[in-house]
Structure formats: structure tokens, C-alpha cells
Amino acid sequence: MFNLNGFRQKSPQQRFLSILGLAMFLVYLALGVILIAWSDMPVTIERKYRIIFGCLLIVYAAIRLTRVLKQEEPE
């Protein structure tokens, strides 16, 4: 799934962007889970819309993760 040797061969800039991509995946995933799980949010949004938006954020996080993991070395 994740090739560690390919990660070591990347340039420092590509390595930084990969780590940044993984960090953004975690941010979107956490934000989606927080929106779904937090019942007393300071912002008033109907529960069904919070669940829909949270699910969309989780799906977007999964799409970002697949894009980061599928990055290939430029030839």
C-alpha cells in the first residue's frame, strides 16, 4: 500500500508535500468526525445537515488519501 523505499527516494520537496497531504487528510477526517459526533456545537446547524457535511468531509479525506498514496515518481 505505502512504499517506504519510494518515500526515501523522493526529493525533500516531494517528501514535504506527501507529509502535508497526509496531515490534511487527518485534518479533514477529524473535522468530519467532530461535526458528526459533537452534539452541542456553538454554531447552530441542523443535525441532519451536520451529518451530511461530516460524511462529505470524510469522503473527501478518503479521496485525498488515495491521491497522496498513488503519487508516482516522475520519470
Buried (B, 14 or more C-beta within 10 A) or exposed (E): EEEEEEEEEBEEEBEEBBEEBBEBBEEBBEBBBEBBEEEEEEEEEEEEEBBBBBEEBBEBBBEBBEEBBEEEEEE
